[in-house]
Amino acid sequence: MPSDTIVFNDHPLVIRAHKAADAEATSHKSLSLTAQAEFEFIAASGNEAGGSTALPRFRMVAYTGGPMKVAGWRHPVVIDLAGLAIPSQSRPIRFGHDAAAGVGHTSAVAVEDGKLVASGMISRDTHAAKEVVASARNGFPWQASVGASVEAFEFLRENQSATVNGREVQGPLNIVRRATLGEISFVDLGADGGTSASIAASGEAGAAPPTQPTAPTPPTPPTPATPPVNGAETADPVRDLRAQMAAETDRIAAIRRLCAGAHAAIESQAIREGWDATRTELEVLRASRPKAPAGPAIHAHGQAGITQKVLEAACILSGRLENPEQHCNERDLEAASRAFGRTMGLQELLLHAAWANGYSGRTFRDWHGVMDAAFGRPGADVQASIGNSTISIAGILSNVANKFLLEGFFSVERVWRNICAVRSVTDFKTVTSYRLTGNDGYEKVAPGGEIKHGTLGEESYSNKAETYALMLSIDRTDIINDDLGAITTVPRKLGSGSGKTINEVFWAAFMANSGFFTVGNKNFISGADTALSIDGLTKAEVTFMDQVDSDGKPIGVLPSILLVPTALSAMGSQLFKSLELRDNTASARYPITNPHQGKFRVEVSRYLGNPKFTGNSTKAWYLLADASDLPVVEMAFLNGQESPTIETAEQSFNRLGIQMRGYHDFGVALQDPRGGVKSKGEA
């Protein structure tokens, strides 16, 4: 059997496109595509000579070859008809994919012009068959649904395209490259709006309902249809016998292929009792499922194919993390979506980890035992070695938590990252940066003369990384309440908390700058003419450009960043973007052309004007150099780790639940005062 099956409502070959169903992962995939189809339905009249009633016949376009939205698949599905295997021309026709609601069988199935076309007869004597016939006579527009087992598929990503069934398709979607046709069903509502249904009924209104042809002994499939001649079928016993023998040979071959020598009892019973390929495949699939625990030798009860990566994907889908494709591969997301949807619970996650570690229980009733097994502590109910575990709950929680932690971390303001230099440190000791100064100008060399030595001095600036941390817990109440949101909400809070802490530490250090931006350092201006405007920005630019090094020469660095509080955000944007700035007052004296348009990138921080921080002001603003040229402030991160780290573990003995701790190692310090100019913005 192929790998990674999905079974819906115990029907292994059908994922019903017209009805949602709960998924149980087994060992291969299957799907059902519901396509609006064309039917030609002919109900023949009775034989006036007293002969048997001819069976009604149909013709349908069972699948149009285009993309279909199928329940259980996150993206549309296309069956590549070039890779569709048709085991025999005689396939079951059912009502709504129900094996107990047979309708008839096909006599011909073929791919025509990129579509799957089938014809056959209403050969079953069931209520479903009578319903189809009676409704067709009343003009009901029946549609079709195709059930097929999937053996290979590929995912077409966004912005990718491919040609399938003679037409170009665009991702994201799934292309089923190899599949085997199982059955075709009549349904009342299709999913393909690109085709229309056309039904014609002929014959007498009182024609007898379809009857099942007398089957030979041993039981055989229905007799293949004979093309009608003048509204009736011509009897030919030899031809019918040959058709029956051919159909029986095809049936037995299909049964043996499905059993593959591994299910001798099913193979024997299927041949003896006249099963078709679909029922045989169903029984083989049921026999292949994991059995319920029969004793201590049974170690796990999780669904087959549920790996650690699939469980991580299920957590991400259930936590509604944005852009899950950036964190998990598409196959794991598909498997998680089919197995758990978007509603996996915390207990379900812990049970899967416990089962992988050998836990023999089937429910969360013994939650102590589940926790022991999930976290790798062997107990009385753990029958397998923990060393054989394939799923690590600590690894899942840490991996998932780190993804949600980063989402929280990046959700807060990060202006600090755009205006500072960043360095990596290897420990928590104070580190010193040196900038070389002195006579570094070239001098003219006389012919045959000696090159003179320059003189170099040093300017130093220090920084130091420190640890900031917080611990939060998922307590026993969250676990008993089955709240998976706890493992997504807690790390989000840890992430946003780390982001807020960095901001608070950074801006507290940056804004405590009364001894850094001074008149003596020639990087501070004040007065009414320093308010943010064309004139004020011009004054700050001149002040920045007039700064000199220790030798009294220009520093050779240009300003590039305009840092403002939220109150000056609009004016900063105007100075950066507008070609003209008009002043409608009578005393306006400057020209309307904006000389600073496009010069200085605007950065807006809500911390600059916040009254909780020393040095706050809603009028002060800064003109800074790019940090890669001359940093005015620097952030140091231990081992270059700019984002926080989160770790998970079970609570200590005196606490019940799971604990998560987040920590971050960083430091901040002002650096070169010539890297910026501060404007007070007022007198």
C-alpha positions, -999 to 999 in steps of 0.1 A, spaced: 0 0 0 12 36 -6 24 56 24 5 83 44 -31 73 41 -60 95 53 -92 77 63 -124 96 67 -154 80 85 -138 45 79 -138 51 41 -102 48 31 -107 58 -6 -128 89 0 -122 123 14 -156 138 8 -154 172 -9 -191 179 -1 -190 169 36 -165 177 63 -151 146 81 -127 138 109 -94 124 98 -75 94 110 -40 91 97 -30 56 85 -5 45 58 -16 62 25 -35 91 10 -68 92 -8 -91 118 -21 -124 124 -37 -128 151 -62 -164 163 -67 -168 175 -103 -199 189 -120 -205 164 -148 -224 159 -180 -248 129 -180 -267 112 -208 -292 90 -190 -314 66 -210 -341 45 -194 -352 19 -219 -387 6 -221 -398 -30 -214 -397 -56 -241 -432 -60 -257 -426 -97 -263 -423 -103 -226 -385 -102 -224 -364 -87 -196 -363 -50 -191 -332 -33 -204 -311 -15 -178 -308 23 -178 -274 36 -191 -255 68 -183 -225 88 -196 -207 113 -175 -177 136 -175 -165 125 -141 -136 149 -137 -129 180 -158 -91 180 -151 -89 213 -133 -81 224 -97 -105 214 -70 -109 225 -34 -109 192 -14 -117 188 23 -86 179 43 -62 195 18 -50 231 26 -46 240 -10 -65 230 -42 -58 196 -58 -53 186 -94 -52 150 -106 -27 145 -134 -48 122 -156 -17 110 -173 -7 93 -141 -42 80 -132 -43 41 -132 -76 26 -142 -75 -10 -129 -104 -21 -151 -132 -7 -173 -157 -20 -148 -157 3 -118 -183 6 -91 -208 35 -93 -222 46 -60 -243 72 -43 -223 97 -22 -193 74 -19 -213 50 3 -203 14 -3 -237 3 10 -255 26 -16 -245 10 -49 -259 24 -81 -243 5 -109 -210 0 -128 -191 14 -157 -185 -3 -190 -159 22 -203 -136 47 -185 -112 68 -205 -94 101 -206 -107 123 -234 -94 159 -241 -80 162 -206 -112 150 -189 -121 117 -173 -152 103 -191 -171 72 -180 -202 53 -193 -221 24 -180 -254 11 -166 -276 14 -135 -272 -23 -126 -279 -23 -88 -313 -30 -73 -310 -6 -44 -329 24 -30 -300 46 -42 -302 33 -77 -340 39 -78 -334 74 -64 -309 82 -92 -332 69 -119 -364 86 -105 -347 119 -99 -331 119 -134 -365 113 -149 -377 144 -130 -349 165 -144 -326 166 -114 -291 177 -125 -269 149 -110 -232 155 -107 -202 132 -102 -174 126 -76 -143 105 -82 -126 85 -55 -89 76 -60 -60 64 -39 -31 88 -40 4 72 -45 25 103 -52 18 140 -52 39 172 -54 33 207 -40 34 236 -64 45 267 -45 32 302 -49 44 320 -81 52 286 -97 33 271 -126 30 238 -143 10 222 -172 -14 195 -162 -41 179 -183 -33 202 -212 -37 234 -192 -15 257 -171 -21 258 -134 -7 282 -108 5 275 -73 -1 271 -45 -18 238 -52 -12 200 -50 -6 180 -81 -15 143 -77 11 127 -101 2 90 -95 -32 77 -84 -55 47 -88 -92 51 -97 -114 35 -71 -151 43 -77 -173 71 -91 -203 84 -73 -235 103 -81 -237 134 -58 -262 162 -57 -236 191 -55 -203 193 -73 -173 216 -67 -164 223 -103 -184 252 -117 -167 251 -151 -190 224 -165 -227 220 -166 -250 190 -162 -272 178 -191 -296 149 -185 -320 133 -209 -344 105 -201 -362 85 -228 -385 56 -228 -419 50 -212 -427 67 -180 -438 34 -166 -406 16 -174 -397 -8 -147 -370 2 -122 -335 -12 -128 -329 -48 -117 -297 -66 -109 -287 -91 -137 -286 -127 -125 -250 -134 -115 -233 -166 -124 -219 -190 -97 -194 -182 -82 -205 -145 -77 -192 -122 -104 -194 -85 -110 -223 -72 -131 -224 -81 -167 -206 -54 -188 -230 -33 -208 -238 -40 -245 -243 -10 -267 -280 -4 -274 -295 -11 -308 -327 7 -315 -334 13 -278 -328 -23 -268 -299 -47 -262 -292 -76 -285 -287 -109 -267 -255 -128 -274 -248 -155 -248 -213 -163 -261 -203 -126 -260 -218 -121 -225 -200 -152 -212 -167 -139 -225 -173 -106 -210 -181 -122 -176 -149 -143 -177 -128 -112 -186 -144 -92 -158 -138 -120 -133 -101 -123 -144 -96 -85 -139 -113 -87 -105 -91 -115 -92 -60 -98 -105 -69 -66 -88 -76 -84 -55 -42 -102 -56 -24 -69 -64 -40 -52 -34 -33 -81 -10 3 -83 -23 8 -117 -6 5 -102 28 -32 -108 35 -39 -144 24 -72 -147 43 -86 -115 29 -75 -125 -7 -92 -159 -4 -125 -145 10 -125 -117 -16 -122 -141 -45 -147 -165 -30 -174 -140 -21 -171 -118 -53 -157 -86 -37 -147 -58 -59 -113 -40 -57 -127 -11 -36 -140 -34 -8 -108 -54 -9 -87 -23 -5 -109 -12 24 -105 -45 42 -67 -46 36 -65 -10 50 -85 -19 81 -63 -50 87 -32 -27 84 -43 -3 111 -26 -3 145 -45 -26 168 -60 -17 202 -37 -26 231 -39 -63 239 -14 -65 267 18 -50 280 36 -56 247 18 -28 230 38 4 235 21 32 216 -13 42 204 -5 73 183 -16 77 147 9 63 122 29 89 104 26 115 133 62 126 137 77 153 159 77 177 129 40 170 122 32 178 159 52 210 157 32 219 126 0 212 143 9 235 172 18 262 148 -15 259 129 -35 257 161 -17 288 175 -25 307 142 12 317 137 15 339 107 30 325 75 33 289 88 51 279 55 81 298 67 84 276 97 74 241 85 76 223 52 44 219 32 42 181 37 42 184 75 16 212 74 -7 190 51 -3 160 75 -10 182 105 -40 198 89 -56 165 79 -48 148 113 -57 176 137 -72 205 117 -66 237 136 -78 225 170 -52 202 185 -54 203 223 -25 204 248 -35 170 262 -34 155 227 1 168 222 13 154 255 -4 120 248 14 116 215 48 124 231 39 99 259 29 72 234 62 76 216 80 71 249 61 38 255 32 50 275 4 23 274 -26 44 285 -51 56 260 -65 87 278 -53 116 299 -71 104 330 -37 94 345 -22 127 338 8 120 361 17 90 340 13 110 308 36 137 321 62 112 333 63 95 299 61 127 279 91 142 297 111 110 296 107 97 331 100 59 330 71 49 352 48 19 358 28 25 326 58 30 304 67 -3 287 93 8 262 128 22 267 129 60 268 160 57 246 138 45 218 116 76 218 110 93 185 92 123 198 106 147 224 80 169 241 107 192 254 120 196 219 85 203 205 77 228 232 111 246 228 109 247 190 73 259 189 78 283 218 108 299 201 87 306 170 60 323 190 86 340 211 101 356 180 67 366 168 62 385 201 98 398 201 94 414 167 59 428 174 73 456 195 91 488 183 126 482 169 138 517 160 168 510 182 181 485 157 180 511 129 202 537 147 228 517 166 259 497 159 258 460 169 287 440 181 292 404 194 309 397 227 320 363 241 315 370 278 301 394 304 333 414 309 336 450 299 348 454 264 366 484 250 365 497 214 394 518 201 393 543 173 427 554 159 433 592 158 463 614 151 483 626 120 470 602 93 473 626 64 496 618 35 526 640 28 544 647 -4 575 626 -9 605 643 -25 623 624 -54 643 597 -37 631 609 -4 620 590 27 583 584 36 577 600 70 560 582 99 525 594 110 514 596 146 485 577 159 465 582 191 436 563 205 400 571 216 382 543 235 346 535 242 334 507 264 303 484 266 292 453 286 266 426 281 243 416 310 216 390 314 179 399 315 155 370 321 119 360 330 101 328 339 65 320 332 45 288 338 19 266 322 2 253 353 -19 222 360 -51 240 353 -40 248 317 -32 212 311 -64 198 326 -84 224 306 -66 212 275 -55 248 267 -30 245 238 -30 283 237 -9 283 268 22 271 249 17 299 223 5 327 246 33 323 272 62 324 247 45 353 229 45 372 262 82 362 269 91 374 234 73 408 237 86 412 272 122 408 259 115 433 231 101 458 256 131 453 280 156 460 252 137 492 243 136 503 279 173 496 285 183 511 252 163 543 254 171 549 291 208 549 281 203 569 250 182 596 265 204 601 296 226 621 274 230 655 291 267 650 294 271 635 259 253 660 237 267 693 249 278 727 236 314 718 246 312 687 224 298 709 196 269 684 190 241 703 208 219 733 196 191 751 213 169 781 208 136 789 191 152 785 157 160 749 165 124 737 162 120 710 136 116 729 103 136 737 72 156 763 91 161 741 122 172 711 102 196 733 82 211 745 115 216 710 127 231 698 94 256 727 95 265 719 131 270 682 122 291 690 92 313 715 111 325 689 136 362 681 135 385 653 147 412 656 173 434 674 148 408 700 141 400 686 107 365 677 93 354 642 104 344 634 68 311 617 78 277 627 66 244 627 86 218 603 73 191 597 100 165 621 114 153 607 148 121 623 162 95 617 188 59 608 178 49 645 181 73 654 153 66 624 131 44 643 105 69 672 102 98 647 98 80 629 70 72 662 52 109 672 54 119 639 39 92 634 12 79 668 2 94 688 -27 78 720 -14 68 733 20 44 763 19 39 787 48 7 807 44 14 832 72 21 868 63 56 868 78 68 838 58 103 845 45 118 813 33 112 799 -2 88 771 -7 114 746 -22 124 720 3 162 716 3 162 686 25 138 664 4 151 628 4 182 636 25 176 621 59 158 588 67 131 594 93 130 572 124 102 577 149 103 564 185 75 566 211 101 564 239 116 598 232 86 617 244 75 593 272 75 610 306 87 578 324 122 582 309 148 607 321 156 633 293 122 629 276 110 656 253 83 660 227 103 688 210 139 675 210 151 656 179 184 642 166 204 642 134 226 610 133 252 594 111 247 559 98 259 536 126 282 517 102 301 550 96 302 566 130 279 551 157 266 574 184 253 543 204 261 506 204 244 474 214 265 444 225 250 408 223 265 377 238 277 355 210 259 377 185 225 364 197 201 393 190 169 375 198 160 360 232 162 323 240 134 302 255 137 269 273 110 246 286 109 219 313 85 202 337 80 221 369 100 212 400 85 186 424 66 212 445 49 227 415 25 212 390 28 220 353 54 231 327 77 261 331 92 283 304 121 307 309 132 333 285 166 351 288 186 376 267 222 388 271 229 423 259 243 457 268 240 493 255 264 523 257 268 557 241 299 558 218 313 587 197 297 621 204 306 632 168 282 606 155 252 629 160 237 663 169 209 669 193 185 698 188 166 709 219 138 722 196 130 752 218 147 780 237 
